Amino acid sequence: MSWAETFRTSWSAVRGHALRSLLTVLGILIGIAAVILTVGLGLGTQKDVSEQISSLGSNLLIVTPGSSTDSDGMRGGFGTAATLTRSDAEALASSVNAPDVGAVAPEKETSTSVEANDTNWTTTVVGSTVDWLDVRSRSVVSGEFFTSDDDDAGALVAVIGQTTATELFGTTNVVGQSITIADTSFRIVGVLNAAGSSTDADLDDLVVVPLTTAANTVSGGLDRNALSTIYVQAASADHLSAAYQESQTLLLNLHGITDADSADFSIDSQDSLVSTATSVYQTLTVLLTGIAALSLLVGGIGVMNIMLVSVTERTREIGLRKALGAPPWAIRRQFLVEAAVLGLAGGLLGAALGIVGALTLPSALGTSIVISGAAVGGSVAVAIAIGIVFGVYPATRAAKLAPIDALRSE
């Protein structure tokens, strides 16, 4: 038999038992779809995390305060103590002390209620300097950002995010309008561009005011000079490591600390955040892919089982072919091709199901699923390989049948 005749006969045998063949490839189908979706979900989540971290700004180091200890000796996490001040940020911004640092944006965050006319909205009020726009990769789409003079004078001006603007004023032009923060009236001088969300936080739901104003008017208290975060922008991506070392050394000296392990602050880079997130999602992807591979194993066992049944059902046919001169390799090839056709059918159907799922599930899951061409092609190839591997034993058994015994079988 030629290869063309072998494929035609194999397809005819598979199609002749359509329901049985469909049930046989079901395990492979589910496994292939699961592998494609699992890999796609891992890649999509990694992409989302990278975009969210990138939305913080470019070439950033994120400096957070140290941990606090309560009266019972319980320590909080980093960021719970007031160990960073504006003088720290000003020292970091000094080109003399930190030549690899391009810009610094200190932040003093407060979650509070903001009022406009008869509307209240709880949002995040951020006190910062004029470098905040560049460091956080933001822009103003309407009006303008506050100036250094506004910061020096503690001016009662604010730049508002689009979500906050919509909640307080609807679709009205908000530049020039007034809002009340901590019983103090602020004039809106600008509206920020839309930035979306990051780690489940709405980056457009905020109000940015001069740092001096935030310290004196919004926060106050004993910790009015304390900062929530200092964003340090390296001069370039190549300077990120050097900026990290310089920032750490400078802050340790300012705080009188000789051992870096005892630092009362923490410095994280975007690269480390992306690397950590990528490592976690790669581990989860491998784990979930392994679970999906079990489905492929079950599907392969199903192929072997159905091929053994097929050999039993067609014993007389095998005997007749051998009696007419068919060599063992021709019989073996016939059943291996049938097993490969089952694997190919399961692979193609599974790939189709996986692609459809990747296109429809993101809206329900709220995360991206990236369709990987390598995963799709590789999965189909694996499906064919599974059909062939698990078809070897039934095909070899069929090829070894003696013609006289096969013809005498009932």
C-alpha positions, 0 to 999 in steps of 0.5 A: 500500500502507498502512503496515500492509500494508507492515509485514506484507509486510516481515515475511513476506519476512524470515520467509520466509528465516528462516536467512538473516535470522538470519545477517544480523542476527548482526553487529548482535546481537553489536555491540548486546550488546557495547555494552550490556555494555561500557557496563554494565561501565564504569558498574559498575566506576566504581560499585565504585571509588566505593564502595570509596573511600567505604568509607575514610570521608567527606570524607577527605584521605589524607596519605602519607609521601614517597619514599626513596632507596637507596644506589644513588640509586634512589627509591621511591614515596610512602610509602617514607620515614618523613617523617610523625610523630605530632606532625604528626597532632597539629598537624593535629588542632589546631582553632587551626591547622586550623579546617576539619579535623574530625578526624584519625586517624594510622595506623601499619601493620604486617603481622605474625603474630597468634597465638591458642591454637594458631592463627596468622594473618598480618594487618595491625596498625593503631595509631591513636587514638580518632578512628579509628572516626569518621574511617574510618566504622567501628563496633564491633558487639561490646564497645567501642573503646579509650579515650584513656586506653588510648592514653596508657598504651600499654594492651595492648588490641585491637579486631579485624576480623571476618575476623581473628576468624573465622580465629583463633577461628571462631565463638566470642565473641572479646571478652575473649579474648587474642591474641599480637602480637610476643610480647606478649599483648593483650586483645580489647575489641571487634569491628569491623563488617563493611566488605567489601573495598577495592582487593582488600584485606579491610577486615575483616582487621585488628587495631586497637591504641592508637597508643602501644602500636603504637609501643612494642610492635608496631613499635619501632625507630628509626622507632617514631614514624613513621606510615604514613598520616594520614587528615584528615577535613574538617569537611564536604564544603564544607571539603574544599578549605580543609582540603587547603590548610591541611593542606599549608601546616601540614605544609610549615611543620612540615617546613621546606619552602618549595616545595610541589613539594619536599614530603616527603609527598603529600596525596590527596583522595577526590574526586581518586581518584574523578575519576582512576578515573572518567577511566580507566574512561571512556576504556576504555569509549569504546575498547571501545565503539568496538571493539564499534561495528565489529561494528555496521558489519559487521552493517550491511554484512551488511544491505546485502548481503542486501538487494541479494540480495533485490532481485535475487531479487525483480526480477520481483516489483518489475516486476509491482508497477510494472506494476500502478501501484506508484510508486517511493516504494512500492517504496523504502518496502517494502525500507527497512521490510524493512531496518529490521525486520532492524535491529530484530530484531538490536537486540532480540535483542542487547539481550536477550543484553546484559541476560542477560550483565549479570545472569550475568557479574558472579559470574564476573568479580567486578565489577558490571555496571550495566544502563543503560536509555539504553544499551539504548534507544539501542542498539536505536535505532541498530540500526534506524538501521543497518538503514535507512541500509544499506538505502537503496542497495538500496531505491533500486536497486529503486525505479529498476528499469524495469518492462519490464526487471524483467519480462523478467529471468530 
